[in-house]
């Protein structure tokens, strides 16, 4: 599980919730499919999107967590 997905699931948010919270920050509509791919590390977020995602999560995670999720390997049950 990437740091982004972990932060989202710990808050009980859906991908749609994250997209809506980004919209309140003035970020153009982000498709939940794109968010899912970013969460899984299958797609890279832009630096501005990474910055705004950090704001959505009250800086619980950093841009590095979002841009380079492979640097934060999952272990144990989190791999599921």
C-alpha positions, -999 to +999 in steps of 0.1 A: +000+000+000+014+034-010+016+063+015-011+080-005-036+051-003-027+045+033-035+082+042-068+080+022-080+047+037-070+058+073-094+087+069-122+065+054-123+085+022-131+073-013-112+084-044-143+106-052-139+122-018-103+131-026-113+145-060-140+166-044-115+180-018-090+188-045-118+207-063-123+229-031-087+239-035-093+250-070-077+220-087-094+211-120-115+180-119-093+149-113-107+117-126-109+089-099-092+066-124-062+088-125-061+091-088-063+053-085-033+049-109-014+076-090-022+058-057-009+025-071+022+040-085+011+032-121+010+069-130+030+099-118+013+129-105+024+163-116+043+183-090+014+207-086-010+179-081+013+162-056+015+195-037-022+199-036-027+163-025-004+170+005-027+200+013-058+177+011-041+154+036-030+182+059+007+174+051+004+139+066+023+128+035+048+147+014+053+153-023+081+126-022+056+101-009+034+108-039+060+113-066+082+083-056+059+057-038+084+030-047+108+044-021+083+035+006+079-003+002+050-020+018+054-049+042+032-075+059-005-071+055-002-037+038+009-056+006-026-069+002 
